[in-house]
Amino acid sequence: MTETEYKLYIDDVIRRVETARLKVSDHHIVKIVAVSKYSTADAIERLYRIGQRAFGENRVQDLEKKAAELEDLPLEWHFIGNLQKNKINKLLEINPSLFQGLDSLELAHELQKRLAMREMRLDCLLQINSAKEESKHGILPENAIAIYKQIQKECPNINLKGVMSIGAHSDDKALARKSFETTHAIYEQLENATICSMGMSGDFELAIECGSNMVRLGSIMFK
């Protein structure tokens, strides 16, 4: 695919985001995070050249490697994976713009300890397992608001910006819609929350229609 063809292709993805966004409201803004976990630094740079700035990785070692290779570019890095406690220090050395996978109170307390030692703050999203699937990480929806408030109270170095969830893993669109609506309803009850991150390559239009204002697009962005 030539540069021109690739730009036209990405323009079409953006048009799909715009169409879904306008179904919600003229004023609804949606940010695209390009999930580069299966892509090379060259592929990221190619996408950067046509205007993409936010990129997400789900393994700390991959984020470290790509951030170092591309340090000359003003990229906004998001960590979107499950964070093991033994990788916390490494993540904080990279200092991503946003950590989207804060999936337990226990992890929040451990993160708070390391952040306080470094005298730094980190923007995070609380991950909600809105579909209640055993294969997924995250807080159960019925506990999400209480835990969000508890983290705000007990972890001053964690700057909670909102919530993240993964849609129901099902071909049943109604189930996926319900899981997105569940997350968005929680988001709307959180004071000062600004980010509701929902939707991936296969379901981002539905997620946006349900109120998502940040989508994590992987395979669809890298051709």
SESEDREN-761427 format. One record per residue (C-alpha): residue in one letter; x, y, z. Coordinates in pm, whole numbers. Layout:
BEGIN
   nuza     east    north       up
      a        X        Y        Z
...
This chain:
BEGIN
   nuza     east    north       up
      m        0        0        0
      t      149      336     -106
      e      158      637      129
      t     -133      793      -60
      e     -340      473      -48
      y     -264      431      321
      k     -368      789      398
      l     -696      738      210
      y     -751      413      399
      i     -693      583      740
      d     -917      871      631
      d    -1191      614      582
      v    -1141      476      935
      i    -1160      832     1069
      r    -1477      889      866
      r    -1634      584     1034
      v    -1543      727     1376
      e    -1692     1062     1273
      t    -2016      903     1153
      a    -2060      718     1483
      r    -1967     1030     1680
      l    -2225     1245     1504
      k    -2499      997     1596
      v    -2429     1093     1958
      s    -2383     1470     1917
      d    -2201     1734     1715
      h    -2010     1811     2033
      h    -1905     1455     2113
      i    -1527     1424     2063
      v    -1362     1084     2016
      k     -988     1020     2046
      i     -825      734     1855
      v     -545      540     2026
      a     -364      323     1770
      v     -278       -7     1938
      s       61      -93     1798
      k      129     -420     1982
      y      175     -626     1664
      s      346     -347     1470
      t      700     -228     1423
      a      851      110     1503
      d      856      177     1126
      a      480      113     1103
      i      419      349     1394
      e      631      618     1229
      r      439      573      905
      l      109      629     1085
      y      259      925     1273
      r      345     1089      939
      i      -23     1099      843
      g     -133     1252     1170
      q     -174      983     1440
      r      -19     1080     1776
      a     -155      846     2047
      f      -31      484     2052
      g     -103      199     2290
      e       99     -105     2396
      n      -10     -392     2619
      r      331     -527     2727
      v      570     -313     2930
      q      880     -446     2751
      d      730     -365     2409
      l      634      -16     2525
      e      986       40     2658
      k     1147      -77     2333
      k      923      125     2098
      a      927      438     2312
      a     1308      427     2303
      e     1324      363     1927
      l     1084      651     1859
      e     1194      894     2129
      d     1255     1168     1870
      l      885     1178     1781
      p      632     1360     2005
      l      418     1049     2061
      e      160     1003     2335
      w      205      655     2479
      h      -75      464     2653
      f      -23      141     2843
      i     -337      -66     2790
      g     -238     -408     2921
      n     -255     -600     3246
      l       20     -465     3474
      q      209     -716     3687
      k      351     -579     4011
      n      707     -668     3912
      k      673     -443     3605
      i      545     -131     3790
      n      888       32     3830
      k      970      -24     3464
      l      638      134     3359
      l      701      437     3580
      e     1046      484     3422
      i      872      507     3083
      n      609      740     3235
      p      325      688     2982
      s       62      955     2922
      l     -212      720     3041
      f     -236      378     3206
      q     -567      229     3094
      g     -564     -100     3285
      l     -594      -25     3658
      d     -791     -339     3736
      s     -789     -383     4115
      l     -767     -196     4444
      e     -462     -407     4532
      l     -279     -288     4220
      a     -378       73     4295
      h     -224       53     4643
      e       98      -99     4508
      l      113      164     4232
      q       52      439     4487
      k      346      318     4698
      r      589      328     4404
      l      456      662     4276
      a      494      822     4619
      m      854      698     4643
      r      930      867     4312
      e      724     1177     4394
      m      533     1141     4069
      r      172     1115     3957
      l       20      893     3691
      d     -302      939     3493
      c     -503      617     3502
      l     -835      465     3398
      l    -1018      213     3614
      q    -1078     -103     3413
      i    -1430     -239     3446
      n    -1526     -595     3357
      s    -1870     -485     3243
      a    -1947     -811     3063
      k    -1850    -1012     3376
      e    -1635    -1247     3169
      e    -1392    -1468     3360
      s    -1126    -1426     3092
      k    -1115    -1048     3144
      h     -949     -837     3409
      g    -1128     -553     3581
      i    -1361     -442     3857
      l    -1715     -577     3855
      p    -1965     -304     3762
      e    -2151     -318     4093
      n    -1827     -237     4281
      a    -1680       13     4036
      i    -1805      343     4178
      a    -1710      258     4537
      i    -1362      138     4435
      y    -1308      441     4211
      k    -1384      671     4505
      q    -1169      463     4740
      i     -870      492     4504
      q     -925      868     4480
      k     -921      888     4861
      e     -638      646     4939
      c     -405      691     4638
      p     -330     1063     4597
      n      -56     1001     4337
      i     -298      821     4105
      n     -490     1069     3894
      l     -806      883     3791
      k     -935     1024     3461
      g    -1225      785     3401
      v    -1291      426     3300
      m    -1197      164     3043
      s    -1364     -159     2943
      i    -1357     -426     2675
      g    -1690     -507     2510
      a    -1856     -844     2557
      h    -1677    -1113     2357
      s    -1981    -1223     2161
      d    -2134    -1209     1815
      d    -2454    -1095     1984
      k    -2460     -719     1928
      a    -2714     -673     2207
      l    -2472     -821     2461
      a    -2190     -596     2342
      r    -2421     -293     2357
      k    -2529     -382     2711
      s    -2167     -409     2828
      f    -2083      -67     2678
      e    -2395       93     2824
      t    -2308      -51     3166
      t    -1962      107     3157
      h    -2091      440     3028
      a    -2358      457     3300
      i    -2082      417     3561
      y    -1869      680     3388
      e    -2153      930     3402
      q    -2178      893     3779
      l    -1810      970     3842
      e    -1736     1327     3938
      n    -1473     1495     3716
      a    -1419     1185     3499
      t    -1333     1285     3141
      i    -1242      958     2965
      c    -1466      665     2879
      s    -1239      430     2681
      m    -1441      161     2501
      g    -1427        2     2159
      m    -1170     -181     1948
      s    -1135     -256     1577
      g    -1440     -483     1563
      d    -1686     -285     1773
      f    -1574       78     1793
      e    -1876      223     1612
      l    -2116       59     1857
      a    -1898      170     2151
      i    -1902      532     2031
      e    -2280      522     1990
      c    -2294      405     2354
      g    -2091      707     2469
      s    -1724      611     2430
      n    -1491      907     2380
      m    -1170      706     2334
      v    -1129      401     2107
      r     -836      160     2100
      l     -789       54     1738
      g     -529     -210     1653
      s     -540     -418     1335
      i     -762     -171     1150
      m     -499      106     1179
      f     -197      -88     1051
      k     -211     -209      691
